[in-house]
């Protein structure tokens, strides 16, 4: 069964990341970032939820871990990887002279869509894992 701390940390990473992707899409659609986000706050918060998930991970895999523990760790590591990529993209956009132009380029490359699909897949996997454990 998924450990509650890790499951809640996974949910936090997925929820914030998906919400942030929606905001980036809104910036792309409106051509303005003024009313949508504080980039510093968003980047810092994303780092905090990633750190919380990293701290909640079960011990490194070894022969004694059960399959659910290994699955949970794999899901958490995949979430961390995707969230770190999102943070990297955000930080890259922040360094550009025009944030809105950088976001438009990011949206046009398909990277956001790819990250969104991955996060949605992790969310469905976590939901299935939790529901399978509730009997």
N, C-alpha and C positions, 0 to 999 in steps of 0.2 A: 504494500500500500504506500502511496506517495506520502512522504513526511509533510506535515502541515506547514512548517516553516518554509521549506523549499517550494512547495506548491504555491503558497501565497506570494513568495518572491518571484516565481515564474509568472504568475498572474500579473504582478506589478510591472514587470519588464514588458510583457506582451501588451498590456493595456496602455501603458504610457507610450510605447513605441508606435502602436497602431494609431493612437490619438494624435501623436506628433506627425505621423505620415499624413493624416487627414489635414492637419494645419498646413503642412508644406504644400499639399495639393491646393488648398484655398489660397495660399500666397501665389502659387502658379496661376490660378484662375483669375484672381483679382489684380495681380500685378503690384500688390502692395503688402508689406509685412507689418505696417504700423499697428494695426489693431489686433493682430493675431498672436504675436509671440514676443517674449523677451528671450533673445538667444542665449544670453549668459545663464539665465535661470533654467532654461530648458536643457542646456548642455550639462549643467551641474546636477540637475535632478536626474537626468538619464544616467549619469555616472553613479549617483547614489543608489538607484534601483539596481544597476548592474552589480555594484559592490555588495549590496544586501544579498543578492542571489548567489554571488560567489562565496560569501561567508556561510550561507545556509546549505551549501552542497554537502552531501554525505562524504565520508572518507573516500580517498582514491580507490578505484576498483581493485579488488584482489579476489583471489579464489573463493573467499567466503561470502561475497556479496550475492544476494539473491537476484534473480532476474528483474523483479520490480525495482530494486535499488539501482541496478545497472541502467535500466530504462530511464528512470528518473534522472540520473546523473547525465545520461546522454541528451535528454531533452533539455535539461538546464544548460548544458554546455552549448547546445545548438542555439538556444535563446540568447545566451551571452554573446556568442559570435555574431549573430545578426544584429543585436542591439549595439555592439561595439562598432560594427560597420555603419549603422545608422548615425552614431555619434561621430564617427570619422567623416562621414559625408556632411553632417551638420557643421562640424568644425572647418571643413574645407570650404563650405559656402560662406561661413563667417569671415574667412580670410580674404575673400574676393572683394573688389571695390564695389561691386553691385550685388548685394545679397539676392535680390529678386531675380536678376539675370542668372546667377549661379543656381538658384532653385529651379528656374525654368529649364536650364540645361540638365540638371539632375533628373527632373521629371521626364524629360524627353529621352533620356538614355534607357529608361525602363528599370533602373536600379531600385527605385522606390516600389514599383509594382512587384518586383522580385522579392524584396524584403517583406512587403505586405503579405504576399502569398505564403512565404515561409512562416511568418508569425501566425497567420491564421491557421496554418497546418499544425503548428505547435500547440495552439490553443485547442484545437479539436482533439489532438492526441491527449492533452492533459485532461480535458473533459471526459474522454472515454476512459482514461486510466482511473479517474476519480469515481466515475459511475460504476465501473467494473468492480471497484473495491467496496462499494456500498451494497450490501446484500442483507 
